[in-house]
Amino acid sequence: MQLSASQLTLPGALPGPQDPQPFFRVPVQDLEVPQNGTFRPEDLEGYGVGCGARTLPYRMQDRYTRSDEPVSLPTLVLENEHLKATLLPTMGGRLWSLFDKDEGRELLFENPALRIANLAIRNAWFSGGVEWNLGHTGHHVFTCSPLYCCKVKEPDGGEFLRMYQYEAIQRQVYQLDFHLPDGAKQLAVHVRIENTLDKTSPLYWWTNTAVPLTGHTRVFSASGQVLHQLQMTEHGVNPGFGRCEMPCPPTMHGADASYPWRIPFSTEYFFQNERTEPAPWEVAAEEDGRGFFERSTQPLYARKMFCWGNLQGGRHWCDYLSKPGQGDYIEVQAGLAPTQLHTASIGPKAVVSFTQIFGAFAAPAAEVAGEWHDAQNSVARKVEALLPAAEVAAIDAACAAAATLPGGALLFAGDERGGLERMRRAAAGEGDFAPHLAFPAPTPESALWPWAEVLGGGMLPDAALPAAYMTAPEWLGVLERTANRPDATADARFQWAVALVENDREAEAVPVLEALAAGGSAFAAAALGKLAARRNDWAAADWFVAAHRLEGDKLDESFAELALEGLVRAGRFAEGWALWQALPAHRRTQSARLIAAEAAVKLGKLDFVDECFKVAYAMIREGALGLANVWFEAEARKKAAAENRAFTEADIDRTLPLPWELDYRMF
């Protein structure tokens, strides 16, 4: 194996500064997700458990643009005589490209642009390649952040690349060992997940692989049993699942769902491979029989297909996440639970590991194109011929034997929460974790340095923006002692209140926040607004307006955005419009403009609304319909005015053809 460093340059933009506001988790973490009565008893285990949205202690990466300026990213390249793998260590370790030299073709969807959009736990996400998702439901917190990277030498002289990180939501360490020895025709990735806690914890892992989509792309796995997504109903963003047999889920109205291009709407289904299957697999093949496959050891048994659908909204999403006409892809995924609305578990101080292997697939075209069950059997035989289950087990054994070897010097560094957690444990007399991995302690230049000083008896300093958040239960004692010292700063008390909220102690946090807000803290006032908003109490608007007034457009753009959103959600459109008009130019962000458009259409200010439709927005949320709803209402108001009559809500016609550039509908 050869390992080299290089650069990837492509048009696009990187995430900007992080949002300093705390984004509190939803109060109910176990979701009641529908199912249509077809579930087996085992399908209900872990269904909806621990799937409620949460972000802290991490901050949102919600500031980026639609720029097409060249962006350069550092890459690490693994190469042998058969394959060339390109990884992005500063963007979640994304496997960006897997080029098969023997066949002269790219196996993954290699996006021609770095187009950041609002799809991840922390907002910022981009499509393409292979993404590694750990910790909590969704695209992981490090998808646009760096991982630690080092080269590891084996006793026999072989080498491999390791990436790893400490994930602070679940307090788990995840490690990716990339093996591409000489002669190997597939890339092997050994995943090791360690629970650092003395209790059983939720476990979430999905490997998301983007592959090119054509009208003939076909998807297979070892099982014909799938959990398919139900159609979107009044249940909202989690419509739930039902169990059925491929290839025609009931929601597809007779379409063969193994051909994603034939599916009209955005959807997903999950292959329910047996947990006794020795080496689960998934294939995406084209009309000529060539394509991509991956195979793994247990417990990575579940497989998934996600597509955007062939309606205008889905095709627009593919363009939006790439360059027009160059963004068609699907994702074939692999996970530890039946769906992404199920949660597995990991025992106290336990380790879960598996090896996943990626490579080129090729079979006779006729075998791939037959009736689904016949084709599935043919594809299964071909997968076994390409990479026998016994060989998968042997590769896994070799990778596992090397998984705790110490690494060499760091090639790239991640955030320092792992090193800070080691400092906290040492101060508390607690045990270490993952001793074979280097987690450097924070340095004075680090955003986490103030917390290192707190552990040494120092006081958290006051600053214009809050320090990095610490919300794990293990930090509550430190936070409480620091916040109640005679010399406690406002930020020390704010941090304690944030951690209390995140640990279901809101009643204790509110008086602390109210006292801070009364003392002039804009962040405390905004936090009180967020607590009201998460109860759907839009009296939150008053707290947000108060916070915006306190900060005076000096601290951060988020205050104006929160005040605008609060007023609009409360139906106080005239106040929201007045606030927008009073904003200085540097606070008129795209997010603020989107909210202002909702106020403007209600007030009949259609010239402004029409101007809003011309903006290329960067942060449209997956499934968001706000811009479409504004357009439908604006059209209805224009029609009513042309007919010289008063507008009513009944005039809104959502069957009108929505302009392509405004259509982000998924269903």
N, C-alpha and C positions, 0 to 999 in steps of 0.2 A: 504493500500500500504506500502511496505517496500522499503526503499531506502538505498543502501549500496555502499561503494567504494571498488573497487577491482583492479586487474591487468589482462591485456590480454598479453600473451607472444606467439609470433609466429615468424617464420623465415621471414627475410626481411630487409628493411632499411628505415630510415627516411630521409626527405629532409635535406640537409646540409645548409651551409651559403647561403644567398640570393645574387643574382646578383646585384651589385651596380649600373649598368648602367640604365638610364631611358629608358623605352620601350614606345615610343610615340604612341598615338592612330593613326589609319589610318585617313587620311584627310577627307574622305567621310564616314560619319557615317550611312547615309541612303543608303542601298544597293538596287541595281536593281536586284531582284531575279526573275528568269523566272517562268512562269506558262503556262500550256498547253491549255488555253482557256476554261477550264471546271469550273473555279472558279465562285462562286456566288458573287454578289456585296459585301456582308459582309465579304467574304474571303480576299478582297483586303485591308480592313482597317488595318492599322498598319503593312502591309507586307513589311519587310525589313527595317522598320523605326528603327533607333538607334541600328542597329545590327553590325556595324563595330567594328573591334577589338579594345579594349582599356584595359589598365592595371593600369596606374598611377591613384592615387599616390602610388599604391602598387608595390613592387619589385617582380621580377621573382624568383620562387623557382625551379631553374633548375640544382641543383647539388645534385645528389644522385647516388646510385650504385645498382648493381644486387646482393648484398650480401644476403646470407642465414643465417647470424648470428642471434641469438635470439634477438628480439626487444620486449621491454615491454612498454605497453601503459596503462595509468590509465583509468579505466572504472567507470561508474556510472550504477548501476543495479537497475531497478524497478521491483518489483515482487509482485504478489498476488497468490491466490490459483490456478489460471488458466494459467497465462502467466509470462514469465520472459524476460524482455527487457534489453539488454546491449548496452550502449551508449559510444561513444568515445569523451569526451569533448575537448580534445586537437587536434582532427582531424575533425573539422567542426561540431561537435555534431552528427557525423554519428551514426545512429541506426544500430549497427553491427549485432545484433542477436535478433530475436523474437521467443522464444521457447514456443510452445504450450504444456503445461503440460498434458492437458486432452488427447491429441492425441499422446504425446510423440515424437513430430517431430519439426524440425526447419522450419520456414516459409519463411526465406530469403535465399539468396545465401551468405553463411558465408565463405568468402575466407580463405583457409588454409595458406595464406601468405600475408604479407604486401608488395605488389609489386608496387612501385611508378613508374609512367610512364608519358609521356608528352601529356596529354589530356586536361588540364584545362586552364583557363584564365591565371593563373600564372605558367603554365607548370605542376607542380606536381599534380598527381591525383592517386587514387587507386580504384579498383573495389570491390563491395560487399556492402550489407546492403542497408540502405536508406539514400540518400544524399539530403540536402536542399539547393536549388540554388536560390539566390536572386541577384538583382542588374543589371547585364549585361549578355548578351547572352553568354552561356557557363557554364562549371563547375565553381562554384563560387570562389571568391578570398580567402575564408576561408576554402576551402575543406581540406587543410592540415595545418590548423592553429587553435588555441584555441578560444573557445567562453567563455563568462561569464556564470557562472552556480550558481544557488542558489536554496534552498528549500523554498517553499512558503506555509504558513499555512492559511487555510481558516477559516472563523468565526465559522463554525460547527465542527472544529477540524480536518478536512481532510487536506491532504498534497499533493503537486505535485511538480515536478521538472521543473525549468525554465532555458532555455538557451537563450542568446540574444547577439546582437552585433550592433555596428554602422558601416554601410557600407559607405565608403567615396567616392565612385565613384558617386553614385546617392544621397548621403547624406540622406539615409533612415535607420531607426532602424527596425530590425526584431527580433521577439521574438517567441520562441517555448515553449509552456507549455505542458508538458507530464503528462497526467492523466491516472492512472491505479488504480482506487479505488477497494476496496475489492468487490469481486463478478463479476467484469467486465471481459468479455471474449474477449474483444478487447482493444487495446491501442488507446487512443484518443490523438491527437496532435493538439492543438489550435495554429494557426499561426496569429500573429498580425504584420502588416507592417505599419509603420508611416512615412509619408513624412515630413521631418523637414523644408522644404522650403515653401516660400510664393508663389510658382508657381506650375503649373501642371508639373509632371515629368514622365519620362518613368518608367514603372513597369514591371519587369520580375520575374516570379516565376515558377520553376518546381521542383516537388518532384520526385526524381529518385529512384525507388525501384528495386534492383537486386534480381531476383528469379532464382532458378536452372532451367536449360534447359535440357530436354530429347527429344527423338524422338517423344514423344506424347504430349508435353506441348502445351496447346491451350489457346488463349487469347480472352477475350470477354469484351465488354463494352455496355452501354445502347443504343448506336447508331450504325447503320450499315454504316453510311456515314463517309468516311475517306478522309483526305488529305494525299495522298501517295507520297513518294519521287520519282521523275523522275529518269531515269537512268543517270549515270554520262556521261556527254558529254563534248564538248569544253567549256561549262560554268564553269567547274572546281569544286571547293569544295562546291558550292551552286547550285546544279542542278535544284532546284525548286520543285514545287509540282503540283499535279492535284487532282481533286475531283472525287471520284468514290464510288461505293457501294461494301462493303465486300461480299464475302470473296476472290475475285480474282482480285486484281488491275492489270491493263493492263501490267505493267512492270514485273509481276510475270509469264507471259506466261502460264497461266492456273493453277498455283499452288495455293492451298488454303493457303493464307497468315495468317490465324488464327493459323496455325501450324508453328511457326517460324523455326523449323528445316528443313522444306521443301523449305525455301528461300535460293537460292544459294549465294547471295551476301549480303554484309552489307547494311541494309536499315532501314527505319522507316516509320511508318504511324501513323496518329493522328485521333482518334475518335472525330467526331464533335457532341458531345452531345448538346442537346438544353440548352440554358441558362435559360430556365424555368424548366428544370429537377430538382425536389426538392432535390435529393441527388445522384449526379453522382457517378459512380462506375467503377471498373475494376477488372477482375478476371484472374488469371493464374491457370489453372487446369490441372491435369495429367490424365492418362488413367483410373485410378481407381476412378476418380471424385473428388479426394482431391486436395487441393492446397491453394492458397493465395487470399485474396480479400482486397480491400480497398474501402471506401466510404467517401464522403465528403459533405459539404454544398457548396452552391454557394458563391463566383464566381469562384471556382475552378472547371470549367466545362469540360475542354479538357482532353483527355487521349491519351497515346502514347504507342506504342510498338517499341523497338529498338532491333535488333539482329545483330550479327557479320556475319551471313551467314554460309553456310555449305561448302564453298570452302576452299582450303588449307590456304589461307591468313587469313580468318576469324577464322578458328579453331586454327591457330597459335597465333592469338591475344589473344584468351581465355587462351591458355597455357602461353603466355608471361606475362599476367596480374595475373597469379596464379602459380600453380604447374602443370607440365605436366599431362594431363588427368583429372585434378580436377577443371578446370576453366570454365566449360560450364555454361553460364548464359544468360539471357535476362534482359532487363529493361522494367518495366511497370511504366509509369510516369503520372503525373497529373500537369496541368498548367492553367494559367490565360489567355492564348491566343491560337488561333487556332493551331499554330506550334511554334517551337523555333526560327523561323525567322519572327515572328510577335511580336510586342510589345504592351502591354496594357498601361494604364496610371493611375496615382493616382493624385488626386486634391491637391490644396494648403493646407498644414497642415492637410491633410486627413489621415484617417486610413482605411486600407483594412484588413479584417480578415475572417477566415474560420476555420473549424475544419475538420481534416482528421482522419479517423479511420481505423485501420489495424487489421486483424485477420485471422483465419483459415477458409477456404472454404471447403465444402463437399457436394456432390450431387451424385445421382446414376450415375454410370459410363456410362450407355447407354444414359442418357440425355445430357451428356457432349460431346459425340462422334457423335451425329446425324448431319444432314444437318445444316449448320451454323445458318441460321435464326431460325430454330426450336430449336437448342441447345441454341442460344442466349436467346430466350424467356424462356426456362426452367431455364437457369442460372439466368436470371433476377428475376424470381419468387423465386428462392432459396436465392438470395441476400436479397430480401425483407423480406423473412422469417427469415433469420439469423439476420438482422439488419434493421428493418423497417425505412422508411424515417422519420416517426414521431419521432422515438427514436433518429435518427441522429440530428434532430432539437432540441430535448430536451437536448442532450449532449452538443451541440454547445451553447445553451443558458446558461447552467451552467458554461461552460468553459469561455464564454465571460464575465460573471458576475465576474469571478475571475481574469480576465486578467490584471487588473490594481491594484491588491493588491500588496503592497510592499513585496519584498523578504527578506529572512534572510541573514545571513553572506555568503559571496562569498565562494563557494567551489572550483572554478577555475576562473582565470582571463583571459580576452581576451587582445587584444592590447588596447592602451590607446587613440586612436583617438577620441572616443566619449567624454572622459574627456577633452581632449585638445580642442575639438570643443566647449564644454561648457565654457571653459576659454575664447576662442576667442569671443564667443557671449556676455559673461559678459563684456569683455573689450570694445566691440562695442555697448553695450546697446541694444542688441537684445534679443528676448525671448528664453526661454528654450524649451526642447523637452523631451518627455517620462519621466516625473518627478517621476514615480514609479520605474524607473530602476536606479541602481547604476552604474555610469561611473566614476571610480576614476581618478583623475588628474595624469599626468605623475610624476614619482618620479625621483630623480637624477640618478638612475641606468637605467632609461628607454632610449631607442633610441629616444624617442620624447621629452626628457627633454630640449634639446637646443631650441626647439620651444616654450616651456613654458617660457623660459628666454627671448626669442625675444618678446613675448607678454607683458612681463614686462619691455620692453625697452632695453633689452640686445642685443648683437650682435651675430649672428651665427658664431661659431668658425670655423676656417679652420681645416681640419683633412685629413688623408690619403684618406678616402672614403667619398663621399657626405653624408650629413645628410639624414634622411628620407624625402621623397618628400612631398611637399604640393602643390597641383595643383588645388584645387577647386577655382572657381571664387571668392568666399568670402575671399580668402587669398591673392588675387592679390594686394590689397592696402598695406597690411602689408609687402609683399615681395618687392614691389617697394620702399617703404619708407626705408626699411632696406638696400636694394641693392644700394641706392643712397646716403647713409650717407657718410660723409668724412672718417669714419673709417670702411667702408664696406669691408668685407673679400671676397676673391675669391669665396668661397662657397656660400656666400649670393648672389652674382651676378649670379652664376651658377643656383642656385635654382630659382631665378627670371626668368631667361631665359627659364628654363624647363617649368615653369608654363605658361609663355607667349605662348610657342609652343602648349601646351596642350589646350590652350584657343583660338586657331586659330589666334594667333598674331605672326606667325613665322617671318614675315618681321622685327618686332621689336626685336626679340630674336637673329637673326643671327649676327648683329654687336656686341652684347654683347658676344656671344660665340666666334666670331672671335678674339676679343680683348683678351679674356681669353686664347684661344689657342695660340695666339702670345706670351702671357706671360708664356707659358709653361704648360698649363692645359691639361693633357691627356684626362680628361673626357669631356672637351669642344670640343676638336678635334673629339673625338668619337661621340659626339652628332651631330656635323655637318655632319659626315659620315652617321649617321642614318637618318638625314633629307634628304640627297641626295638619300639614298637607298629607302626610302619610296616613292620617285618619280620615282623609277626604274632607277635612274641615277647612274651607277656604277663607275663613277668618284669618288664615295664614297670611293673606295678602297684607294685612296691617303690620305684621311682624316684618315681612319682606320690605315693605315701603319704609318702615322705620329703620331697618338695617341699611337700606340704600341712602337714606337721609344722613345717617350717622357716618357712613364712609365717604359721602360727598363726591362720588366718582373718582376717588383717589387711590383706593386700595386694589380693586380688582373688578373686571367686567362682569363677573358672576352676579354681583349685587343687583345691577340693573336688569339682568336677565331674569333673576328670581322675582323682582318686584313686578316686572311686566307680566310674567307668567301668572303670578298670584292674582293680579288684578283681572286678567282675562279669564282665568278659571273661575273667579268669583262673579263673573258677569259684569264687572265694572269697566266696561269698554271705553267710556269717555275718559276715565282717569288713566287707563292704560295708554290711550292715544296721546293724552297730554304729557305723560311721562316720556314716551318715545320722542315726541317733538322737542322736549327739553334736553334730551341727551346730547352731550358733546359728540363730535364725529368719531372720536376714538372709542366710544362706548356703543356705537351703533353696529354691533356685531351681526353676523349672519343669523345666529340663534335669536337675537333680539328682534331682528327684522321679520323672521318667520312668525314670532308671537305677535308683533305689531300688525302684521297682515290680518291675523284673526280678529283683532280689534277693529281695524280699518274697514273690513267688509261688513261688519255688523253696523258700523256707522255710515255705510254707504259711500266711503271715500275710495271710489273705484279706480281713480287715476293712480293713486299710490299702490293699490292692489295690483293693477296691471304692470306696474314697474317691478313689483316683487316677483312676478312670474318670469322676468327676464334674468334673474340672478342665478348663477350656477352654485347651488348650495352644496357644501361639503359634508354636512353632518346629518343627513336624512336618516332617521332611525328605521331599521328593518321593520316592515309592516306599518310604518307611520302613514296616516291618511290626511294629516292636517292640511297640507298644501292642496291636495285634491279637493277636500271639502271647501276650502276657500274659493277655489275656481268654480265649483258647482254653484255655490251661493252667489258669487259675482255674476255668473251667467244668468241666473234666475233674476237677480236685481236689474240687470241690464234689460232683460226681456220685459219685465214689469214696467220699467220706465218707458220703453219703446211703445208699450201698449197703453201708456198714460193711466196706470193704476198703481195702487199700493202693493208693495211686496209683502208676501206672507211666507212662512216656512214651508207651506205646502207647495210653493212654486219650485222648490229645489228638485231637480231631476237628475238623479245620479246614474241614469242610463245613457246620458249624453256621452259621445266619444271624447274621452279625456285626451288632451294633447300629450304626445309621446314624452316630452321632456318633464311633464308633471306627474307622470303615471308611475307610482311606486307600489301599486297594488300587487299583492301576492296571491289573491284568491278571486 
